[in-house]
Structures are given as structure tokens and as C-alpha cells.
Amino acid sequence: MTDPSAIQPSELDQLPDRDPEETAEWQASLDAVTQAAGPHRAAYLMRRTLERAEGAGLALPKLLETDYVNTIPTSAEPSIDGDEEMERKITAWNRWNAAAMVTRGSKHGVGGHIATFASAAWLYETGFNHFFKGKEGDGSGDQLYIQGHASPGIYARAFLDGRLNEAQLDNFRQEAGGNGLPSYPHPRRLPWLWEFPTVSMGLGPLSAIYQARFNRYLTNRGIKDVSASHVWAFLGDGEMDEPESTAALALAAREGLDNLTYVINCNLQRLDGPVRANFRVVQELEAQFRGAGWNVIKIMWGNAWDELFQLDTTGALVRRLREVPDAQFQTYATRDAAYIREHFFGAEPALAEMAKLLSDDKISECFHLSRGGHEARKVYAAYRAALTHKGAPTVILAQTVKGFTLGKGFESKNANHQMKKLSVDEFKDMRDLLGLPIPDSDFVDGQVPYGHPGADSPEVRYLQERRAALGGPAPARRTQPLAPLPAPAEKAFASFDKGSGTQSVATTMAFVRLVKDLVRDKESGKRWVPIVPDEARTFGMESLFPSLGIYSPKGQTYEPVDRDQLMYYKEAKDGQILNEGITEAGSMADFIAASTSYATHGEAMIPFYIFYSMFGWQRTADQMWQLGDQLGRGFLVGATAGRTTLTGEGLQHADGHSPVIAATNPAALSYDPAFAYEVAAIVKEGLRRMYGEAAEGEDQNVFYYLTVYNEPMPQPAKPSGVDEGIVKGLYRFNTAETAGLSPAANAARIQLLGSGTAIHWTLKAQRLLAEEWGVAADVWSATSWTELRRDALEADEALLRGEERIPFVRKALEGAQGPVLAVSDYMRQVPDQIAQWVEQDYSSLGADGFGLSDTRDAARRHFGVDAESIVVAALAQLARRGEVPASAVKEARAKYGL
């Protein structure tokens, strides 16, 4: 009987063995191979057996790593459907012009990156010639996320194609004159070419996944069939260190996004040195992606290695490749054959014997230059395999040499990411290597020339014919003139004008109710894209579950536990809500895809993403910039806003600064509405501006940020004539007289400006000032401190041009009696944005510092923004002006316990 203590954990199995004898035979066979042929042979057989089992569809755990060799052997590569020699010539011109553009620009000190495109040229060229669909064919074409540092190569190809000219290339990174090229893919700066901003590392990969997912969403909801579109994301192996790069891998696999392909340029180098100096980044990435459920294709070695693998009858070469760290391979790429013989082949006798059969030239060819990512046929085979693979996304790990073809001064050098230029002699060596017909006489005064074979040359005709067959130029951004979306029925907005009477309603709930009405609109209702990071119930949105459905490509394969309830959890293949789970970054990526659908797919969608205000701008502000750069449109809603309205949750939930961060983004229109009717008016205006009939000169490529509150308060009726003020940022809500406070004729007067939930404390302070101190106060609702400031800045700029223009905030407050006191549930920095344009004496109150857990009243007293604190601050202002006795301030402090 076997001793239980001798059983290893891996041998334990809860399932009974139906045939122990057969199991023993398999184990004995493995033992026999190990003894007769060695452990390496046994391991090889086991890997092949597991691969066969996987291919047969057996339910076995997948191998996370395969050998350090090409996934597709040379013998299995399909022939390229095209002229390989012609494509080599085209790639040579592109390599030259990319390097020339950056080198010429370096004379102006603007820099640029050469080495990245040099390593990735074939990864792009093969796609452009054979795979990347353009927008002039059927559907929407493919979506290309270009690696930011490779942009010179994309410009070079556009130059060859006639889409750019020499003057534009010479203005690379010099945009102020209006004819320049941005450093990286920036749609806001070059909107006819770039679709997706990618150089904010890690955001491109994340966005690509959610773009592929949003494509499925559009198709499944019947908005537009974009099933023919494929998303290609070009990444660097160093970029994969960013957490965003791999944050959504499981989502892509879980939803079977086979309309997505990552192409990772594994040149083994990042900005300062090796990506994984002591390890192997390709193997690490393979395990990571396979573990997440992706299809993995490795393009490791060029054809020169085939002879070496044929000589490897013992597996010694494959074992050695698997154990050499990346930094050592980088060294091999720069050393002579003698060094490689000693340090690589000298590692074990079988390799040393193999090396005797190889010439020095052969060794140098393999270790210096021959990488799979530099050979068109291998790249073509990988792309073809990626497109035919179904049921999962694909990642292609393409090994390259950073700085390839740029010469020994560049190739595989740690510093090559920061090297901005080649010398004339280095360019001449590159010309000879690439076989380009550029005579020495073209190098005038040490200036490297651009190269072009001619607009009617065979190369250009071939390039343009290939693109025409694939649906036109790429990359390209197209904004077809879209008919404005019809405005929703006025009833949806007007229902808030009468107020809530005695009922208390939070502005968060008012916004949700408004959206519920808007999604019912027959014309535009289906275009709303509600996005929420697993907090729908927090924001009172669960009522939308059964009516709109939560999007799932599988529909609902289970009976929900709350099926017998009215607001049950309903998933549907055509569901409208995107409930992303606990991921603000993923939700923002959703928002970006939806907000730019008007350009990507010619279908205007109206996303609103609702989140804890503390977890929006603070966590994902980089994506907000990406959104602005990509010209996105939609509504960001910071719910449970303010520093004192969610105090039970404590410091990390107490948002006192999101409007500050939002104010830094030129594309963000930031509002802090106080009342439900203001929310409605702002959303109505946002729909008009972004999706309707925009006014002349009005930029539609903006997005709105609204802060809404979870504090139920009575909602007043909408005063007449305030719509302009709501939109522009300020209007007088009432005066002491219209509030029924009957101040004395000679009473001191002050103007109280409040925003968001602070308006309610301000109204209480108005009453206390009148009833207890005889002071008349007028109350103003400041819906947007930021928009008031921007309007004032534009007035200042106009003044510099000799144009007289009065800022709206000054015009609105013109003639208002007394000083101004501004109050906010945010840092004082928020209301202080307008201080320099207010002609009256100005002071402010705000919730500066860290948040804390306590009651709302206690938190407001702590920060000095409650009604009583406002009264004391108002009396202090008036006392400094001599309009109330100084003793009143001291008396008020004592009265209110301040």
C-alpha cells in the first residue's frame, strides 16, 4: 500500500481513476523516454502532446509558454499576395524619409524618435499593403492604434502617397505656424489623419480593447453593423509595463473579441535600456496573454535561423535560446562572431559542435539582424493567422532590433531612443544598405535630402493601388457631415421647471430621472450610452436595468436571483447600459469609444458616464486628456460630489478638487449645478452644442462635466429669464426683497454667490443675515466658475487685439450693491477663479484640506462653510467697509459657537 505521505500534491485527484493500469502505462512510457532520451526529450514530447490536446478541443489547462521559436514555421507560411520586391523598395523609402525628417528637425532642437519605427517598419508596411481596411470601402474600415514613437514612419508613408509634402515634413514638431505635424498621433492637432492618441503610455492598449468591444456593442444593438472592422493596436514591449496596458486583457478574452489584434514590437529595449535585462520579455508576455485567454503568435527569428534549427537535432539550441536573458541578446547583436561562438555556442558541447558547421558570416547574420519582425513573409503569415483565428483576441509578439538599418551606431544601443539624428556619412551608409537611388550631390550644405521616386513611379502606383483595394488611405479620420440629432421633446426638460414642492430630491436623482425620460425619445433615445462602474444602485439607476438592459454579448444565460422583482438585474445582447464593474479606467475607455463614434463610425452616440466624483478626475485625468485630444463628446457626471456631502465615507471619498482638475482641460465644460432645473438646462444646452445645431464658430468637440449631489433638498421652481445665466455660469437667484425678507431701506447689502449644494447653506445664511443682523443679501447661483473664467480670459485676449469686450461675470454683477462673498463645497481655488474680474470687493469660502468622516453639518462647520460661518464671513466683509459695527462680527462668532 502506498504511503500517503509519499503522495505529491500534484498526484492527488478527486476523480476516481477508471483505468489505473492504462494510467500506469502512460507514466511508465514517460519514465522510459526520460531514461533513454533524457529529460529534454521527455519535456518536448509532453509539450507537443498538450498542444495536440488543445488543438483537439480537450478541456485541459493551456501551456502558458512555448519554446522560444516562431509559432508559424517557415514551411507553413503562406505566399504574400503581392510584389515583395516592390514592398521592400517602398519600405526603404519610408525608412529613409522618417530618419531624414527627424534629423532635419533636430537642427531646430525639436527632437524626435528614429529607432522605434526603424525596428517596426515591416509591421506597419505589411499591414498597410495587405490588411488595414480604409474608410472609403464598405463599413467603417479598421481602427489603427499607432505606437506614438513610430509616427515619423507614418508621416513618411503619407509623404510617399502624396498626402503630405516636404514643407510639412520640415515642420515636424513645429505646429505654431499652422502647417506643422504633431510629434505623435494627436487627432486634435491633425484631425484628418490621426484617429487615436496613443503616446500617453498604456492608454492606447486599454482603449483598443474597449473600442473593439464598443464595435460589438454597436452591431449587437443594431445601430450599425461594424462586424467587418478590425482593431489593430501597435505597442512597445516596454509600454506593457504600464498597468493600463494589461488591465482589460481578461475582458477581451471573456467577450471573445476576435476583432482585435495587438502587435507588440519586442525590440527588447525601452527608453533607458533593456525591458527585461535579466529575463525574457517575450516569454513573460506570452504567459500573461495566454493566461488571460488570448491567442498568441510569436515571430521570433528570420529565415537565416532555419539552418540553425535544422542542425539542432538534440534541442540544445532551443534550450539555449530559452535561457539567455534579453540583455545578453542585445549584447550579441553588437558583438563579433568570435564573441558569440564563445559565449553563446560555448555554453554546452552540442552547441559548440554546431558552431563548427557555421561560418562567421552566418553567425553574424543570425545574431545581428535576422529577426522575424524584419521579414515581410513572417509578418504576413502572423497577420493572416490573427484574422482567421476565431473566438479570442490575438497578440503578435514580433521580435525586432531597435534601430534596424540605421547602422552600427544605432542598432541595439541602450541610448538609441534618445538619439535624434544621423550624420551625413551614416545616411550614405544607410542609402547603400537600402539600395536607394539618392546621389551624393543631393546632400547640399550637409543637409540630408528627402527621397521620393516620383508621383507616377511604380512604387507610388503600387502603394496607391494596394490602398485603393483596401478601401482608401490609412490611417485616416473622417467626419462625414452628420445631420444634427433632433432635439428631444421639450417636455423632458420643462418637467423640472416647476420644482419639487415639499419633496426633497437630490440632483443626482434629478439627473437620472432626466436621462430616463431622454432615453425614451423616439429619435435620439437609442443613442444614449449609459456607463457606470458598478455603482448604478448608489446613483439610483437600478430602475434602468429592466427597461434598457445591461449589455452582454452572451445575453442572460442564467435566471437572476431578483427575477421576481420589478427592477431585476437584466442582461441582454442588445442591452444599452455598459456596467463595467469596478474599473474607472475601463469605464473611461468605454466613454472615449462612444464619444468619438461620430467620427469612427459616422454614428453619433451620447455617452454619459456617472461615477463617484472623487474617483473620476483624480483617478483617470490622463484619460480625460485623451478624450479631449480625440475630440470626444458626451457627459461626464461626478455624482455624490463635494467635500461635505458624502462624509460618512471619509477622506478618500470627499471630493473637494475635481473642478480644479477639470478646469485645466480646455475641452471640458465644467458645471456645478445647484438645482434640478439647472441640470436640465445644462444637459439641454450640451445636446444642442455637441449634437444639434451649433452656432457659427462654436466648437462642437467638447464634453461636459457635471457635479451632482446625493443630498436630498427641496428643488425650487425655475425663475424666469435665467437660461443664459445658467449656461454662461452665473445668474441672480433672488434678492432679499424677492425672498420676502423685507430689509430696511438703508440696510447694508452683500452679494452671496453659491454653487452646487452650497447654495442651500447660502440661502439659509441670507435669512439669518436679514432676521438676526439686519443685513440684506442677494443670492446668486454660480453654475460654472470655470466657464465664467474662460469667458473673462477670452475678453482679455480680445482686449490685446484692440477689441472692447466685457466679461460676462462683470456684466452680470454690474451695479450689484455691496461686496461679493463666494461659497463652494470645493476648495476656495474653485470660486477664486473669477476674483480678478469682479469689480466689487471679493472674498470666498471653501472646503480646503483633507476630508473627514462625520455628519454633513459637522463637516461644514469644520471647514467653515455652513450657514453660520457664511454669516460671520459676510459681517466681517461689511465691517471692513464700515457698513456694520466691528462688534457684530465678534458677537456673531460667540452666538454661533465659532
JOJO-V205254 format. One record per residue. RES is the residue in three letters. SS is DSSP state (2 for helix, 1 for strand, 0 for the rest). Layout:
{{RES:SS} {RES:SS}}
//
This chain:
{{MET:0} {THR:0} {ASP:0} {PRO:2} {SER:2} {ALA:2} {ILE:0} {GLN:0} {PRO:2} {SER:2} {GLU:2} {LEU:0} {ASP:0} {GLN:0} {LEU:0} {PRO:0} {ASP:0} {ARG:0} {ASP:0} {PRO:2} {GLU:2} {GLU:2} {THR:2} {ALA:2} {GLU:2} {TRP:2} {GLN:2} {ALA:2} {SER:2} {LEU:2} {ASP:2} {ALA:2} {VAL:2} {THR:2} {GLN:2} {ALA:2} {ALA:2} {GLY:0} {PRO:2} {HIS:2} {ARG:2} {ALA:2} {ALA:2} {TYR:2} {LEU:2} {MET:2} {ARG:2} {ARG:2} {THR:2} {LEU:2} {GLU:2} {ARG:2} {ALA:2} {GLU:2} {GLY:2} {ALA:0} {GLY:0} {LEU:0} {ALA:0} {LEU:0} {PRO:0} {LYS:0} {LEU:0} {LEU:0} {GLU:0} {THR:0} {ASP:0} {TYR:0} {VAL:0} {ASN:0} {THR:0} {ILE:0} {PRO:0} {THR:2} {SER:2} {ALA:2} {GLU:0} {PRO:0} {SER:0} {ILE:0} {ASP:0} {GLY:0} {ASP:0} {GLU:2} {GLU:2} {MET:2} {GLU:2} {ARG:2} {LYS:2} {ILE:2} {THR:2} {ALA:2} {TRP:2} {ASN:2} {ARG:2} {TRP:2} {ASN:2} {ALA:2} {ALA:2} {ALA:2} {MET:2} {VAL:2} {THR:2} {ARG:2} {GLY:2} {SER:2} {LYS:0} {HIS:0} {GLY:0} {VAL:0} {GLY:0} {GLY:0} {HIS:0} {ILE:0} {ALA:2} {THR:2} {PHE:2} {ALA:2} {SER:2} {ALA:2} {ALA:2} {TRP:2} {LEU:2} {TYR:2} {GLU:2} {THR:2} {GLY:2} {PHE:2} {ASN:2} {HIS:2} {PHE:0} {PHE:0} {LYS:0} {GLY:0} {LYS:0} {GLU:0} {GLY:0} {ASP:0} {GLY:0} {SER:0} {GLY:0} {ASP:0} {GLN:1} {LEU:1} {TYR:1} {ILE:0} {GLN:0} {GLY:2} {HIS:2} {ALA:2} {SER:2} {PRO:2} {GLY:2} {ILE:2} {TYR:2} {ALA:2} {ARG:2} {ALA:2} {PHE:2} {LEU:2} {ASP:0} {GLY:0} {ARG:0} {LEU:0} {ASN:0} {GLU:2} {ALA:2} {GLN:2} {LEU:2} {ASP:2} {ASN:0} {PHE:1} {ARG:0} {GLN:0} {GLU:0} {ALA:0} {GLY:0} {GLY:0} {ASN:0} {GLY:0} {LEU:1} {PRO:0} {SER:0} {TYR:0} {PRO:0} {HIS:0} {PRO:0} {ARG:0} {ARG:0} {LEU:0} {PRO:0} {TRP:0} {LEU:0} {TRP:0} {GLU:0} {PHE:0} {PRO:0} {THR:0} {VAL:0} {SER:0} {MET:0} {GLY:0} {LEU:2} {GLY:2} {PRO:2} {LEU:2} {SER:2} {ALA:2} {ILE:2} {TYR:2} {GLN:2} {ALA:2} {ARG:2} {PHE:2} {ASN:2} {ARG:2} {TYR:2} {LEU:2} {THR:2} {ASN:2} {ARG:0} {GLY:0} {ILE:0} {LYS:0} {ASP:0} {VAL:0} {SER:0} {ALA:0} {SER:0} {HIS:0} {VAL:1} {TRP:1} {ALA:1} {PHE:1} {LEU:1} {GLY:1} {ASP:0} {GLY:2} {GLU:2} {MET:2} {ASP:2} {GLU:0} {PRO:2} {GLU:2} {SER:2} {THR:2} {ALA:0} {ALA:0} {LEU:2} {ALA:2} {LEU:2} {ALA:2} {ALA:2} {ARG:2} {GLU:0} {GLY:0} {LEU:0} {ASP:0} {ASN:0} {LEU:1} {THR:1} {TYR:1} {VAL:1} {ILE:1} {ASN:1} {CYS:1} {ASN:0} {LEU:0} {GLN:1} {ARG:0} {LEU:0} {ASP:0} {GLY:0} {PRO:1} {VAL:0} {ARG:0} {ALA:0} {ASN:0} {PHE:0} {ARG:0} {VAL:2} {VAL:2} {GLN:2} {GLU:2} {LEU:2} {GLU:2} {ALA:2} {GLN:2} {PHE:2} {ARG:2} {GLY:2} {ALA:2} {GLY:0} {TRP:0} {ASN:1} {VAL:1} {ILE:1} {LYS:1} {ILE:1} {MET:0} {TRP:1} {GLY:0} {ASN:2} {ALA:2} {TRP:2} {ASP:2} {GLU:2} {LEU:2} {PHE:2} {GLN:2} {LEU:2} {ASP:0} {THR:0} {THR:0} {GLY:0} {ALA:2} {LEU:2} {VAL:2} {ARG:2} {ARG:2} {LEU:2} {ARG:2} {GLU:2} {VAL:0} {PRO:0} {ASP:2} {ALA:2} {GLN:2} {PHE:2} {GLN:2} {THR:2} {TYR:2} {ALA:0} {THR:0} {ARG:0} {ASP:0} {ALA:2} {ALA:2} {TYR:2} {ILE:2} {ARG:2} {GLU:2} {HIS:2} {PHE:0} {PHE:2} {GLY:2} {ALA:2} {GLU:0} {PRO:2} {ALA:2} {LEU:2} {ALA:2} {GLU:2} {MET:2} {ALA:2} {LYS:2} {LEU:0} {LEU:0} {SER:0} {ASP:2} {ASP:2} {LYS:2} {ILE:2} {SER:2} {GLU:2} {CYS:2} {PHE:2} {HIS:2} {LEU:2} {SER:0} {ARG:1} {GLY:2} {GLY:2} {HIS:2} {GLU:0} {ALA:2} {ARG:2} {LYS:2} {VAL:2} {TYR:2} {ALA:2} {ALA:2} {TYR:2} {ARG:2} {ALA:2} {ALA:2} {LEU:2} {THR:2} {HIS:0} {LYS:0} {GLY:0} {ALA:0} {PRO:0} {THR:1} {VAL:1} {ILE:1} {LEU:1} {ALA:1} {GLN:1} {THR:0} {VAL:0} {LYS:0} {GLY:0} {PHE:0} {THR:0} {LEU:0} {GLY:0} {LYS:0} {GLY:0} {PHE:0} {GLU:0} {SER:0} {LYS:0} {ASN:2} {ALA:2} {ASN:2} {HIS:2} {GLN:2} {MET:0} {LYS:0} {LYS:0} {LEU:0} {SER:0} {VAL:2} {ASP:2} {GLU:2} {PHE:2} {LYS:2} {ASP:2} {MET:2} {ARG:2} {ASP:2} {LEU:2} {LEU:2} {GLY:0} {LEU:0} {PRO:0} {ILE:0} {PRO:0} {ASP:2} {SER:2} {ASP:2} {PHE:0} {VAL:1} {ASP:0} {GLY:0} {GLN:1} {VAL:0} {PRO:0} {TYR:0} {GLY:0} {HIS:0} {PRO:0} {GLY:0} {ALA:0} {ASP:0} {SER:0} {PRO:2} {GLU:2} {VAL:2} {ARG:2} {TYR:2} {LEU:2} {GLN:2} {GLU:2} {ARG:2} {ARG:2} {ALA:2} {ALA:2} {LEU:0} {GLY:0} {GLY:0} {PRO:0} {ALA:0} {PRO:0} {ALA:0} {ARG:0} {ARG:0} {THR:0} {GLN:0} {PRO:0} {LEU:0} {ALA:0} {PRO:0} {LEU:0} {PRO:0} {ALA:0} {PRO:0} {ALA:0} {GLU:2} {LYS:2} {ALA:2} {PHE:2} {ALA:2} {SER:0} {PHE:0} {ASP:0} {LYS:0} {GLY:0} {SER:0} {GLY:0} {THR:0} {GLN:0} {SER:1} {VAL:1} {ALA:0} {THR:2} {THR:2} {MET:2} {ALA:2} {PHE:2} {VAL:2} {ARG:2} {LEU:2} {VAL:2} {LYS:2} {ASP:2} {LEU:2} {VAL:0} {ARG:0} {ASP:0} {LYS:0} {GLU:0} {SER:0} {GLY:2} {LYS:2} {ARG:2} {TRP:1} {VAL:1} {PRO:1} {ILE:1} {VAL:1} {PRO:0} {ASP:0} {GLU:0} {ALA:0} {ARG:0} {THR:0} {PHE:0} {GLY:0} {MET:0} {GLU:0} {SER:2} {LEU:2} {PHE:2} {PRO:2} {SER:2} {LEU:2} {GLY:0} {ILE:1} {TYR:1} {SER:0} {PRO:0} {LYS:0} {GLY:0} {GLN:0} {THR:0} {TYR:0} {GLU:0} {PRO:0} {VAL:0} {ASP:0} {ARG:0} {ASP:0} {GLN:0} {LEU:0} {MET:0} {TYR:0} {TYR:0} {LYS:0} {GLU:1} {ALA:1} {LYS:0} {ASP:0} {GLY:0} {GLN:0} {ILE:1} {LEU:1} {ASN:1} {GLU:0} {GLY:0} {ILE:0} {THR:0} {GLU:2} {ALA:2} {GLY:2} {SER:2} {MET:2} {ALA:2} {ASP:2} {PHE:2} {ILE:2} {ALA:2} {ALA:2} {SER:2} {THR:0} {SER:2} {TYR:2} {ALA:2} {THR:2} {HIS:0} {GLY:0} {GLU:0} {ALA:0} {MET:0} {ILE:1} {PRO:1} {PHE:1} {TYR:1} {ILE:1} {PHE:1} {TYR:1} {SER:2} {MET:2} {PHE:2} {GLY:0} {TRP:2} {GLN:2} {ARG:2} {THR:2} {ALA:2} {ASP:2} {GLN:2} {MET:2} {TRP:2} {GLN:2} {LEU:2} {GLY:2} {ASP:2} {GLN:0} {LEU:0} {GLY:0} {ARG:0} {GLY:1} {PHE:1} {LEU:1} {VAL:1} {GLY:1} {ALA:1} {THR:0} {ALA:0} {GLY:0} {ARG:0} {THR:0} {THR:0} {LEU:0} {THR:2} {GLY:2} {GLU:2} {GLY:0} {LEU:2} {GLN:2} {HIS:2} {ALA:0} {ASP:0} {GLY:0} {HIS:0} {SER:2} {PRO:2} {VAL:2} {ILE:2} {ALA:2} {ALA:2} {THR:0} {ASN:0} {PRO:0} {ALA:0} {ALA:1} {LEU:1} {SER:1} {TYR:1} {ASP:0} {PRO:0} {ALA:0} {PHE:0} {ALA:2} {TYR:2} {GLU:2} {VAL:2} {ALA:2} {ALA:2} {ILE:2} {VAL:2} {LYS:2} {GLU:2} {GLY:2} {LEU:2} {ARG:2} {ARG:2} {MET:2} {TYR:2} {GLY:0} {GLU:0} {ALA:0} {ALA:0} {GLU:0} {GLY:0} {GLU:0} {ASP:0} {GLN:0} {ASN:0} {VAL:0} {PHE:1} {TYR:1} {TYR:1} {LEU:1} {THR:1} {VAL:0} {TYR:0} {ASN:0} {GLU:0} {PRO:0} {MET:1} {PRO:1} {GLN:0} {PRO:0} {ALA:0} {LYS:0} {PRO:0} {SER:0} {GLY:0} {VAL:0} {ASP:2} {GLU:2} {GLY:2} {ILE:2} {VAL:2} {LYS:2} {GLY:0} {LEU:0} {TYR:1} {ARG:1} {PHE:1} {ASN:1} {THR:0} {ALA:0} {GLU:0} {THR:0} {ALA:0} {GLY:0} {LEU:0} {SER:0} {PRO:0} {ALA:0} {ALA:0} {ASN:0} {ALA:0} {ALA:0} {ARG:1} {ILE:1} {GLN:1} {LEU:1} {LEU:1} {GLY:1} {SER:0} {GLY:0} {THR:0} {ALA:2} {ILE:2} {HIS:2} {TRP:2} {THR:2} {LEU:2} {LYS:2} {ALA:2} {GLN:2} {ARG:2} {LEU:2} {LEU:2} {ALA:2} {GLU:2} {GLU:2} {TRP:2} {GLY:0} {VAL:0} {ALA:1} {ALA:1} {ASP:1} {VAL:1} {TRP:1} {SER:1} {ALA:0} {THR:0} {SER:0} {TRP:2} {THR:2} {GLU:2} {LEU:2} {ARG:2} {ARG:2} {ASP:2} {ALA:2} {LEU:2} {GLU:2} {ALA:2} {ASP:2} {GLU:2} {ALA:2} {LEU:2} {LEU:2} {ARG:0} {GLY:0} {GLU:0} {GLU:0} {ARG:0} {ILE:0} {PRO:0} {PHE:2} {VAL:2} {ARG:2} {LYS:2} {ALA:2} {LEU:2} {GLU:0} {GLY:0} {ALA:0} {GLN:0} {GLY:0} {PRO:0} {VAL:1} {LEU:1} {ALA:1} {VAL:1} {SER:0} {ASP:0} {TYR:0} {MET:0} {ARG:2} {GLN:2} {VAL:2} {PRO:2} {ASP:2} {GLN:2} {ILE:2} {ALA:2} {GLN:2} {TRP:2} {VAL:0} {GLU:0} {GLN:0} {ASP:0} {TYR:1} {SER:1} {SER:1} {LEU:1} {GLY:0} {ALA:0} {ASP:0} {GLY:0} {PHE:0} {GLY:0} {LEU:0} {SER:0} {ASP:0} {THR:0} {ARG:2} {ASP:2} {ALA:2} {ALA:2} {ARG:2} {ARG:2} {HIS:2} {PHE:2} {GLY:0} {VAL:0} {ASP:0} {ALA:2} {GLU:2} {SER:2} {ILE:2} {VAL:2} {VAL:2} {ALA:2} {ALA:2} {LEU:2} {ALA:2} {GLN:2} {LEU:2} {ALA:2} {ARG:2} {ARG:0} {GLY:0} {GLU:0} {VAL:0} {PRO:0} {ALA:2} {SER:2} {ALA:2} {VAL:2} {LYS:2} {GLU:2} {ALA:2} {ARG:2} {ALA:2} {LYS:2} {TYR:2} {GLY:0} {LEU:0}}
//
